[in-house]
Amino acid sequence: MFLITGVTGTTGSLVRQLLLDRGLPVRGMTRNPSRPDDVHGDFTDPESLRNALRDVTAAYLVTASPTPDHDLAFLAAARAAGVRRVVRLSAIGTGEVFDGSVLAPHHLAADQALAAGGPAWTVLRPAMFATNVLHTPVVNLTGDAKHGVIDPADIAAVAVEALLGGHDGRTYELTGPEALSVPEQAAILGRREVVDVDPADIDPAWRSGVLWARAGHGARLTDDVARVLGRPATRFEQWALGHTLA
Ligand SMILES: NC(=O)c1ccc[n+]([C@@H]2O[C@H](COP(=O)([O-])OP(=O)(O)OC[C@H]3O[C@@H](n4cnc5c(N)ncnc54)[C@H](OP(=O)(O)O)[C@@H]3O)[C@@H](O)[C@H]2O)c1
């Protein structure tokens, strides 16, 4: 049995569908189950994690907390349940030092805890998701800086390969095939409403990551998607064709 956390979210929903397409047994974890193959699970409720992880062999771990607490609770429960493999969604730049700050310390702590023992693991560190520009208005935190923007479906496809094995102990930095700024992405998608945010107005917890990206560090490109999937990462224009405004 595969357990997909964040199953109502951007990549978790895609990971679930890809596993179902392969005819594999999947359980989706959410705080608000709405499907027969969903289970109630909350990272803040250990009993719910014990229940969600029953008979699970491999899990996809997505957290959206600014601290590693959710990850640590999940890992403790996964170890107790005998889960054999965990694939964790982290973020590009995690652990790098910029302007005197360690980037994404919550992701770093969680990735290190995962690697420190217990199930086999794979860490995925994606660049900016293409889907970010679907928000209305498009919020631009990074000025004209470019990003190796990635189709979340590529992240999900890599996650599925990792869940199936052969990628244990690996950390992948997942990017698209080209670097584009947020205004460039919005223009390709035909979105006119772009709101520029001053870094001074950003929550201090997230500011160093934004400044790192504004300095252009998120523009780097890797071939990790192609190496895992055996095909190139999806171009932003290609992704945008399926996401034009209604
Ligand atoms: N967006 C980007 O450009 C980007 C780039 C790199 C990395 N990332 C990373 O991607 C991760 C996900 O980000 P996202 O904004 O895209 O999230 P998301 O896909 O919207 O998913 C958030 C998921 O977390 C679940 N969740 C939240 N609190 C929970 C709790 N207490 N217990 C159980 N489940 C809980 C939600 O499920 P329910 O509400 O159904 O319970 C939801 O499915 C983050 O770690 C972020 O750092 C994002």
Ligand as a Chemical Component Dictionary entry (heavy atoms), coordinates in Angstrom:
data_LIG
# 
_chem_comp.id                   LIG 
_chem_comp.type                 NON-POLYMER 
_chem_comp.pdbx_formal_charge   0 
_chem_comp.three_letter_code    LIG 
# 
loop_
_chem_comp_atom.comp_id 
_chem_comp_atom.atom_id 
_chem_comp_atom.alt_atom_id 
_chem_comp_atom.type_symbol 
_chem_comp_atom.charge 
_chem_comp_atom.model_Cartn_x 
_chem_comp_atom.model_Cartn_y 
_chem_comp_atom.model_Cartn_z 
_chem_comp_atom.pdbx_ordinal 
LIG N1  N1  N 0  4.983  26.042 -4.732 1  
LIG C1  C1  C 0  6.259  26.043 -5.066 2  
LIG O1  O1  O 0  6.722  26.753 -5.988 3  
LIG C2  C2  C 0  7.203  25.134 -4.332 4  
LIG C3  C3  C 0  8.510  24.984 -4.820 5  
LIG C4  C4  C 0  9.387  24.120 -4.138 6  
LIG C5  C5  C 0  8.944  23.412 -3.031 7  
LIG N2  N2  N 1  7.656  23.574 -2.586 8  
LIG C6  C6  C 0  7.219  22.807 -1.393 9  
LIG O2  O2  O 0  6.044  22.087 -1.693 10 
LIG C7  C7  C 0  5.395  21.796 -0.451 11 
LIG C8  C8  C 0  3.888  21.912 -0.641 12 
LIG O3  O3  O 0  3.602  23.192 -0.935 13 
LIG P1  P1  P 0  2.217  23.621 -1.581 14 
LIG O4  O4  O 0  1.975  25.022 -1.220 15 
LIG O5  O5  O -1 2.256  23.310 -3.017 16 
LIG O6  O6  O 0  1.164  22.712 -0.786 17 
LIG P2  P2  P 0  -0.142 21.991 -1.351 18 
LIG O7  O7  O 0  0.170  21.259 -2.583 19 
LIG O8  O8  O 0  -1.207 23.001 -1.340 20 
LIG O9  O9  O 0  -0.461 20.896 -0.274 21 
LIG C9  C9  C 0  -0.574 21.120 1.055  22 
LIG C10 C10 C 0  -1.134 19.810 1.564  23 
LIG O10 O10 O 0  -0.786 19.715 2.933  24 
LIG C11 C11 C 0  -1.858 19.096 3.586  25 
LIG N3  N3  N 0  -1.786 19.486 4.976  26 
LIG C12 C12 C 0  -1.627 20.746 5.479  27 
LIG N4  N4  N 0  -1.616 20.708 6.814  28 
LIG C13 C13 C 0  -1.772 19.397 7.169  29 
LIG C14 C14 C 0  -1.846 18.704 8.411  30 
LIG N5  N5  N 0  -1.781 19.358 9.578  31 
LIG N6  N6  N 0  -2.000 17.362 8.390  32 
LIG C15 C15 C 0  -2.095 16.694 7.215  33 
LIG N7  N7  N 0  -2.021 17.289 5.998  34 
LIG C16 C16 C 0  -1.874 18.629 5.992  35 
LIG C17 C17 C 0  -3.107 19.578 2.894  36 
LIG O11 O11 O 0  -4.077 18.554 3.007  37 
LIG P3  P3  P 0  -5.557 18.734 3.612  38 
LIG O12 O12 O 0  -5.845 20.231 3.683  39 
LIG O13 O13 O 0  -6.437 18.033 2.638  40 
LIG O14 O14 O 0  -5.498 18.088 4.934  41 
LIG C18 C18 C 0  -2.646 19.693 1.438  42 
LIG O15 O15 O 0  -2.936 18.539 0.701  43 
LIG C19 C19 C 0  5.988  22.753 0.595  44 
LIG O16 O16 O 0  6.830  22.003 1.448  45 
LIG C20 C20 C 0  6.834  23.724 -0.241 46 
LIG O17 O17 O 0  7.984  24.188 0.439  47 
LIG C21 C21 C 0  6.776  24.411 -3.214 48 
# 
loop_
_chem_comp_bond.comp_id 
_chem_comp_bond.atom_id_1 
_chem_comp_bond.atom_id_2 
_chem_comp_bond.value_order 
_chem_comp_bond.pdbx_ordinal 
LIG N1  C1  SING 1  
LIG C1  O1  DOUB 2  
LIG C1  C2  SING 3  
LIG C2  C3  SING 4  
LIG C2  C21 DOUB 5  
LIG C3  C4  DOUB 6  
LIG C4  C5  SING 7  
LIG C5  N2  DOUB 8  
LIG N2  C6  SING 9  
LIG N2  C21 SING 10 
LIG C6  O2  SING 11 
LIG C6  C20 SING 12 
LIG O2  C7  SING 13 
LIG C7  C8  SING 14 
LIG C7  C19 SING 15 
LIG C8  O3  SING 16 
LIG O3  P1  SING 17 
LIG P1  O4  DOUB 18 
LIG P1  O5  SING 19 
LIG P1  O6  SING 20 
LIG O6  P2  SING 21 
LIG P2  O7  DOUB 22 
LIG P2  O8  SING 23 
LIG P2  O9  SING 24 
LIG O9  C9  SING 25 
LIG C9  C10 SING 26 
LIG C10 O10 SING 27 
LIG C10 C18 SING 28 
LIG O10 C11 SING 29 
LIG C11 N3  SING 30 
LIG C11 C17 SING 31 
LIG N3  C12 SING 32 
LIG N3  C16 SING 33 
LIG C12 N4  DOUB 34 
LIG N4  C13 SING 35 
LIG C13 C14 SING 36 
LIG C13 C16 DOUB 37 
LIG C14 N5  SING 38 
LIG C14 N6  DOUB 39 
LIG N6  C15 SING 40 
LIG C15 N7  DOUB 41 
LIG N7  C16 SING 42 
LIG C17 O11 SING 43 
LIG C17 C18 SING 44 
LIG O11 P3  SING 45 
LIG P3  O12 DOUB 46 
LIG P3  O13 SING 47 
LIG P3  O14 SING 48 
LIG C18 O15 SING 49 
LIG C19 O16 SING 50 
LIG C19 C20 SING 51 
LIG C20 O17 SING 52 
# 
